[in-house]
Amino acid sequence: MTVNNLMVKGNRGFTLLEVLIVGTIVGILLAVIIPRAQMARVAAKYNVVRQSAGELGRWANEWVERNRNSQPVAATCRDYRYADTLASYFTAENTKSNWNRSNTNTINNPTASCGAAITAAVQEIMPEDKPLKNPFNGLSYFNPANDPTTVVPGALKLASFPATPAPGDTVDYYFIYLGTSSTSITTFYGGMGDGSTLANLRNGVFMSQLQVP
């Protein structure tokens, strides 16, 4: 066999069958890898949502404590009455809650039994250099877009159970949130339900447990 024959054999390239086999293998690998990568990205975003909820819960508890400590000794207001004003989708400026600094209702007392007025929203006691953002839309959790009238994945709601507690009852507060598979603003991610049962609520992020005075 001559040198020229060896060169021709070595440079013959791939056959059509070999190209089809390689293409099929690559297609199968992409069909497996891409969905898994997308699922991993979504899961990472849910982790950020839970971390943000935990941080918001810590500041909410701080806000409750500050307001309770601002009361006169004779006041009958307790932590529950403040926390209860936070139980909602909380971020929009047009909702009546004590989360957002732009809300004109933030200086209202939760009940007449509290002596000193609320003078600041939760947002106002939080550091401004590291705003907490919904990883699904990149917007601050205090942006009205995260207080949805339509499904916004990652939107947080502070839910409580029971919904109508009696004096002496304990109330559990959990953050629950919408997911990519949520079909309405009352269908929450991961079986969190709508707060109607404590078992479902416990799939969310715990904030506090307070007694009703």
N, C-alpha and C positions, 0 to 999 in steps of 0.2 A: 504493500500500500504506500503510495507516494505521499509526500507532505501536502500537496494540493488537495488530495482526496480527504485527508484528515481535517483540513481547514474547512472544506465544504460541509462535511458531516458535523463539525463543531458549531457551525453558524446557521444551522437549518431553522432555528427558532422553535416556538411552541406550536403544537398542532391545535386545531379548533377544539378538539375534545379536551385537551389539557387546559385551555383557556376557560372553557365552560365549567370544568371541575373546580378550578381555582375561584371563579366568579361565584359559584354556588356556595362554596365554603365561606367566602368572605361575606356573602349575603346572610348566611345562617348566623355567623358570628355577630354581625351588626344587629340582626333581629333580636339577639339575646342581650347584647351589651347596651344598646341605646335605651330600651325601656328600663333596664336596671339602673342606668345612670340617671335617668329622669326621676325614677322613684327615690333614689338616694338624695337628689337635690331637693325634692319635695319634703322628704323626711327631715333633712337638715333645716329647712324653713320652719317646720313644726317645732323642732327643738328650740329655735330662736324665739318663736311665739311663746313657748312655755317659760323660757328664761325671762322674757320681757314681762310676762304675767307675774312671775315671782318677784321681780324688781318693783313692779307697780304695786303689788301687794304689800311689800315692805314699806313703801312710802305712804300707802293708804293707812296702814296701821300707825305709822308715825304721825300722820295728819290727825287721825282719831285721837291719839294720846295727847297731842298738843291742844286740841280743842277741849278735851275733857279737863285737862289741867288748867285751862284758862277760866273755868267756871268758878263762881263763888262757892264757898264751902256749903252753903245752904241749898245750892241747886240740886235738883233731883235728876238731872240729865246723866245718862250713862253712855258707855262706848257704843252700845247697840244703836242708839238713836242717830249717831253720826254715821256709822258704817252703813246704816240702812239708806242714807241719802246717796250712797255710791252704787247701790245695786241696780245696774241697768247697763245697756250700751252707753258708754260714758263719754265718748270723745267729742261729740258734735257740740258746736256752740249754741245750737237751738234746742238743746235738751235741758231739762231742769235737773241738774246734778251738781255735785261739788268737785268734779274732776278738773274741769277746764277753766283756765284763768279768764277766758273771754266770755264766760257765761255770766249774764247779768244777775243770775239767781244765787250766786255763790255766797253772798253775805247774809242770806236768810238763815234763820235758826231752823234746825230740823223739827223742833217742837217748842211749844210755849214754855215747857218745863225747864228749858235751858236758859241760864242767865245771860252770859256774854254771847254776843253775835259772832258768827263765823266771818272772818275777815280775809281769808285766803282760800284758794282752791288747792287741791293736791298738787297740780302742776306747778304752782308757785313755790313750793318748798323743795322741788326736785332740782338737781343740777341741770343747767342749760347747755353745758358743753357736750353732753352725750345723750341726745334725745333718743328715746326708744321708738323704733320704727317697725311697722308691719313688713316683714320680709317679702310678702307676696306682692306688695305694690310700692314699697320703698318710701311710704309716707309715714310721718309721725303718728303715733297712736292718739295724739290730740288733734289730728286733722279731721275735719268733718267727714271726709271720705271714708273713714274707718268707723263711722257710726251709721251703718248701712240701712237703706230702704230696699236694697237688693243684695244678693249674696256677694260678700267680699271675703274671700279666703283669708284667714288670719285675724279677722276682726274679733275683738275681745268683748265679752260681757261678764260683769260680775253678777252672779246668781246667788240666791240665798234659799235656804230650806230650814223650816217650813215657810211657805209664802205668807201665811197669816198666823204668826206665833201668838201664844197667850202669855200673860205675865208669868215669869218664872221659867219659861222655856229657854232652851239654848238654840241659837241660830248658827248654822254653818254657812260660811261664805267661800265660794269657789269661783275662779275664773274659768269660763268655758269659751270656746271659740269655733268659728265657722271653718269648714274645710273645703277642699276642691270638689268634693262630692256632695256638699250641702245643696239641697234643692230649695231651701227657703231660709229666712233669717231666724227661724226657730228650729232648724234641724242642724245640730251641732256635730262636730267631728268626734269620731271614736266612741260613739254611744253615750255621749255626755247628756243626751236628752235635752229637756227644756227647763230643768231644775225642779220638775214635779216629783222626782224621787231622789232621795239622798244617795242611793246606790249608783245611779247614773252620774250624779253630780260629782262623785268622788273620782271619776275619770278625768276631771279637770285639775286645776292648780289651786291648792288650798291657800286661803288668805287668813282666815281667823274663825274662831268659834266664840260667840258672845252670848251673854245671858240677857234676856228681856227683863227690864225692871218692872 
